[in-house]
Amino acid sequence: MPAALDAIVAELSDSDRQERIDLLIDFARNLPPLPDRLAAQRDAAHRVEECQSPVYLFVELLGGHVALFAEAPIEAPTVRGFVSLLLEGLNGATVQEILSVPNDLVERCALPEVLGMLRVRGLSGVLRRIKGEVTRAAMAAGGPDQGSATRAARDEGRAGDQQRDHP
Amino acid sequence: MGEPYAHPDALVSADWVQEHLKDPKVRIVESDEDLLLYDLGHIPGAVRIDWQGDLQDQIVRDYIGAEKFAELCSRNGIAPDTTVVFYGDKSNWWACYAFWAFTLFGHPNCKIMNGGRKLWIDQGRPVSTEIPRYPATKYTVAGDNEARIRAFRDEVLAHIKAKRPLIDVRSPKEFTGELLHMEEYPQEGSLRGGHIPGAKNVPWSRAVNEDGTFKSVEELREIYQRELALKPGDDVIAYCRIGERSSLTWFVLTYLLGFPNVRNYDGSWTEWGNLVRVPVAKGA
């Protein structure tokens, strides 16, 4: 897991309930706006369907490093906060690092205790979506550098499917 | 001005709430789908009551018991004679759900703030991030209205046999069985799609306006009494997926149209669509 994300997970899991809420609120408030060039591309293809609220995600690959951009409404602070947390923890990471983020990240952040089980399942969908988009971007980029990443992505995709079939 | 609702006392305006912010006999309660909205800013002095964390038992799929309910009221400064005003996101789904749960325990004086959280914010009314503290009250649970307003699956089976009216308030695609969950709510899935035989589909959203306020009594009557041919004395059961959207319909029928015999089947499709060998109808 990228060091930045690791630090966020540690901070959340070491906090008490109200501190976790406050941290998520801070993340929600600090989500940077989409750059204008991406704001124009908010369409169904970039919408994160796993979320109830309109959340848009953009993944770019620059020299083996991932740049993530997202928009989520402030009226849905939980998902906006989690998206913002993922962006802060994952931006600049490599494809491999992102694909190695554990699928139980939401639990590691100790969010089910705060939010309840029904609410957190939607959040895990955001991470799955990021991994899926990163995999797609890596495959589209191809090249020797992304070759191993692409294989890892396929393996991860399979592991993910199995997990979904047997929750 | 149109005709007043059947029980106009059950609904208050944002203006009314703003005038009663400091009224010690009134407690404002926020209930949301998104838990963090309250922390982002709420009506000054409002407390948060969460449908998952506060009103539901954390182990068994059920509501908390009377003792826990009394504790919940006590720590939120709600006395037996306090007027409790609920508001929230999603056109007051969860506010209606909390209202319904409070009614289960016989709390006598509950109200919904028309328009909910969105209208309050859109109108630029005051919000606060301060979490209020109220002195604990002595709360005794007034009574048990479960038999009157809550339906269980065996009662729903009996209801089908008796050909009594059932309202399915989910989206049309959930009703026909095309979708196994509400669009964008994959966490609330079921093994079978469709609806309870005999149920009529009237999505909850038809009862509210764009701004989250309830439609007028004439408009509501047009939907439920003319289109659906319900009569005020009918024994009606409403359901959705987990019982939150149908508690809004329960509120509309009971308090805005004055139907005295409406129950909410809170097991809803997440129970029915997973039950073995119960009848299921597919298609429109």
Interface residues (C-beta under 8 A of the other chain):
Chain A: I21 D22 L24 I25 A28 E49 E50 C51 Q52 I74 E75 A76 P77 T78 V79 G81 V114 L115 G116 L118 R119 R121 G122 G125
Chain B: E33 D34 L35 L36 L37 D39 L40 D50 Q52 G53 D89 K118 E184 Y185 P186 Q187 E188
